[in-house]
Amino acid sequence: MSQIVAGPDGATPLDPDELAGLKHPHIQTRGQLDELEQYNVQAGLKWLKRQKNADILSEQFVCQLHERLFGEVWNWAGKFRRSDKNIDCDAGQIAIQLRNLLDDSRYWVENTTYPAKELAARFHYRLVAIHPFANGNGRHSRIMADALLTLVMGELPIDWAGGRSLQEMGEHRKTYMAALRAADGHEYQPLLEFVGL
């Protein structure tokens, strides 16, 4: 199972307890895991399209969406991670930081603080930086940002992949990861350029 731990740049390694939550013990490689997760993500996106009046900016929805995207793969899908990763948000601070983000985002939407696409990019960055779950945070936060755009603001979603894959290591993912790292230092321009602003 150790081959599952390896992933592209920016993919958070899973600890043994998190790996034990895999619902399909026959999965042995990152490629098999990615394929299984992608199948589940597609099912989660179908569920998301049916959510017309959901409170997108609630902890319940954040967790429910993660469970819908990854619940057929991981026992812990939709539950906050318990382990600390090499990121700024300790596991014990997830609920607090998430509540702050959701409250900030609600304010941004109500007061048109940023143009829609910039608001979604900033929301995405903060959610992925909080890293609420053991796995799937990048995909989940991009889908959450698009849900915020489409279901709350009536805008088009962001073309995050640009016709390429963000799951595989390549120039597009390197640019994306560099933009997130720049945002770590409060420099949002690379991320805004990445989303087409």
C-alpha positions, -999 to +999 in steps of 0.1 A: +000+000+000+030+023+003+028+032-034-006+049-027+012+075-005+032+090-033+015+116-054+022+147-075+037+178-060+014+193-035-005+160-027-006+155+010+007+121+021-017+099+040-007+085+074-013+048+082-046+055+100-059+074+071-048+047+047-067+022+068-099+041+060-097+030+023-129+011+016-113-010-012-083-030+000-075-042-035-063-007-044-025-008-044-012+021-065-018+059-067-031+054-102-057+029-091-067+053-062-069+083-086-092+063-109-115+052-081-116+087-067-123+103-100-153+079-105-166+090-071-160+127-078-181+124-110-210+110-089-205+138-064-207+164-092-240+149-103-253+153-067-240+189-066-260+198-098-292+189-080-285+212-050-305+243-060-312+259-026-284+246-004-265+268+020-232+265+003-214+286+029-221+263+058-198+238+075-225+211+070-224+217+032-186+217+031-185+183+048-214+169+029-199+178-004-166+161+006-185+130+016-203+130-017-171+134-037-150+108-017-174+087+004-173+056-018-135+056-014-127+066+022-145+059+055-134+093+068-148+113+038-166+144+050-150+143+085-123+168+095-087+153+095-073+144+129-037+145+120-015+175+116+001+179+082+030+201+071+006+231+067-003+261+088-037+249+101-035+225+130-062+198+131-077+214+162-081+248+144-100+235+114-136+242+126-126+277+137-107+287+106-135+272+084-161+292+102-140+324+097-137+316+060-174+310+056-183+341+074-158+362+054-171+347+022-207+355+031-197+391+037-177+392+004-207+380-015-232+403+002-210+434-002-194+426-036-160+429-020-143+413-050-153+405-086-169+370-087-139+351-101-115+368-077-138+360-048-139+323-058-101+322-062-095+337-027-121+313-013-104+284-029-070+293-016-082+298+020-102+265+019-073+245+005-049+262+031-072+251+059-070+216+045-100+203+064-098+167+052-070+140+050-073+138+012-090+155-017-087+191-005-076+205-038-104+190-058-129+197-031-119+233-027-120+239-065-155+224-067-166+244-037-153+276-054-172+267-085-204+260-065-200+294-049-197+310-084-226+291-100-251+285-072-246+316-051-234+343-076-250+330-108-216+331-126-198+306-148-173+282-131-136+285-134-118+264-160-092+251-134-077+224-157-075+245-188-079+213-209-052+196-189-051+175-157-043+190-123-040+155-108-009+147-128+024+164-125+030+187-155+036+224-162-001+233-156+000+217-121+034+233-114+020+267-123-011+261-101+011+249-071+034+280-075+003+302-075-009+286-042+026+290-027+026+327-037-007+331-020+008+316+012+029+348+012-002+370+005+007+374-032-026+366-050-017+378-085-003+345-098-035+327-086-057+354-102-038+350-134-042+312-132-080+316-130-080+340-160-080+374-144 
